[in-house]
Amino acid sequence: MTDIILPYLKAFAVGGGFCIIAQILIDKTKLTPARILVFYVVMGVFLGGIGVYKPLVDFAGAGATTPLTGFGYLISEGIREAVDKKGLLGVFSGGLTAASAGIGAAIVFGLCASLVFRSKRK
């Protein structure tokens, strides 16, 4: 039974930890939520680039890949793979190639939502 529940608990703990850190930053600093989100993506790229984020992904799974830090990690891994295959040119294409499925899904789901729901004037 613990083999089934433990991965969920790990994901919840790590994802919740990211949320706690963001809430503390909102409450204790003058950073806006938008700047905190950008900070999370940049930290994901940085930690993924130096190889620190991979063990966290292995430990927590979706708890580490779903938040915005996971998006930054995905970009850094895409760049790393593209540089290995294409050389320096991979720096420009690797991040977009790695994240293209998620970006495409967001566009399609946004389009579907816009067809179902109508905006209202304020």
C-alpha positions as CSV (number, residue, x, y, z in Angstrom):
1,M,0.0,0.0,0.0
2,T,2.8,2.4,0.8
3,D,4.3,1.8,-2.7
4,I,1.2,3.3,-4.1
5,I,0.8,6.2,-1.8
6,L,4.5,7.2,-1.3
7,P,5.0,8.7,-4.9
8,Y,1.9,10.9,-4.4
9,L,3.2,12.1,-1.0
10,K,6.6,12.9,-2.4
11,A,5.0,14.9,-5.3
12,F,2.7,16.7,-2.9
13,A,5.5,17.6,-0.5
14,V,7.8,18.9,-3.2
15,G,5.1,20.8,-5.1
16,G,3.7,22.1,-1.9
17,G,7.2,23.3,-0.9
18,F,7.4,25.3,-4.1
19,C,4.1,26.9,-3.3
20,I,5.1,27.7,0.3
21,I,8.3,29.4,-0.9
22,A,6.3,31.4,-3.5
23,Q,3.8,32.5,-0.8
24,I,6.5,33.5,1.6
25,L,8.1,35.6,-1.2
26,I,4.7,37.2,-1.9
27,D,4.1,38.0,1.7
28,K,7.6,39.1,2.9
29,T,9.0,40.9,-0.2
30,K,7.7,43.4,-2.7
31,L,8.1,41.0,-5.6
32,T,5.0,40.7,-7.7
33,P,3.6,37.2,-8.5
34,A,4.7,37.7,-12.2
35,R,8.3,38.3,-11.1
36,I,8.2,35.2,-8.8
37,L,7.0,33.1,-11.7
38,V,9.8,34.3,-13.9
39,F,12.2,33.7,-11.0
40,Y,10.9,30.1,-10.8
41,V,11.5,29.4,-14.5
42,V,15.0,30.9,-14.4
43,M,15.8,28.9,-11.3
44,G,14.6,25.8,-13.1
45,V,16.9,26.5,-16.0
46,F,19.8,27.3,-13.7
47,L,19.4,24.2,-11.4
48,G,18.8,22.0,-14.4
49,G,21.8,23.4,-16.2
50,I,24.2,22.6,-13.3
51,G,22.6,19.2,-12.7
52,V,21.0,19.8,-9.3
53,Y,17.3,19.6,-10.5
54,K,17.5,16.0,-12.0
55,P,17.7,14.3,-8.6
56,L,14.7,16.2,-7.4
57,V,12.8,15.1,-10.5
58,D,13.8,11.5,-9.9
59,F,12.6,11.8,-6.3
60,A,9.3,13.7,-6.6
61,G,8.2,13.1,-10.2
62,A,5.3,15.4,-11.1
63,G,5.8,17.4,-7.9
64,A,9.0,18.7,-9.5
65,T,8.1,18.7,-13.2
66,T,4.7,20.3,-13.0
67,P,5.6,23.7,-11.4
68,L,7.3,26.4,-13.4
69,T,10.6,25.3,-12.2
70,G,9.9,22.1,-14.1
71,F,9.3,24.1,-17.2
72,G,12.7,25.7,-16.8
73,Y,14.3,22.3,-16.2
74,L,12.6,21.0,-19.4
75,I,14.1,23.9,-21.3
76,S,17.6,23.3,-19.9
77,E,17.4,19.6,-20.7
78,G,16.3,20.4,-24.3
79,I,19.2,22.8,-24.8
80,R,21.6,20.2,-23.4
81,E,20.4,17.5,-25.7
82,A,20.4,19.8,-28.7
83,V,23.9,21.1,-28.1
84,D,25.1,17.5,-27.9
85,K,23.5,16.8,-31.3
86,K,23.8,20.1,-33.2
87,G,26.6,21.9,-31.4
88,L,26.3,25.6,-30.6
89,L,23.3,26.0,-32.8
90,G,21.3,23.8,-30.4
91,V,21.3,26.6,-27.8
92,F,18.8,28.4,-30.0
93,S,16.5,25.5,-30.9
94,G,16.8,23.0,-28.0
95,G,14.5,24.8,-25.5
96,L,11.7,25.4,-28.0
97,T,11.9,21.9,-29.4
98,A,11.7,20.3,-25.9
99,A,8.8,22.5,-24.8
100,S,6.9,22.5,-28.1
101,A,4.4,19.8,-27.1
102,G,3.4,21.6,-23.9
103,I,3.2,25.0,-25.7
104,G,1.1,23.5,-28.5
105,A,-1.2,21.8,-26.0
106,A,-1.7,25.2,-24.1
107,I,-2.6,26.9,-27.4
108,V,-5.1,24.2,-28.4
109,F,-6.7,24.0,-25.0
110,G,-6.9,27.8,-24.9
111,L,-8.6,27.8,-28.3
112,C,-11.1,25.2,-27.1
113,A,-11.8,27.1,-24.0
114,S,-12.4,30.3,-26.0
115,L,-14.9,28.4,-28.2
116,V,-16.8,27.1,-25.2
117,F,-16.8,30.2,-23.0
118,R,-17.6,33.8,-23.9
119,S,-15.8,36.8,-22.4
120,K,-17.8,39.5,-20.6
121,R,-17.4,43.2,-20.6
122,K,-16.4,44.8,-17.3
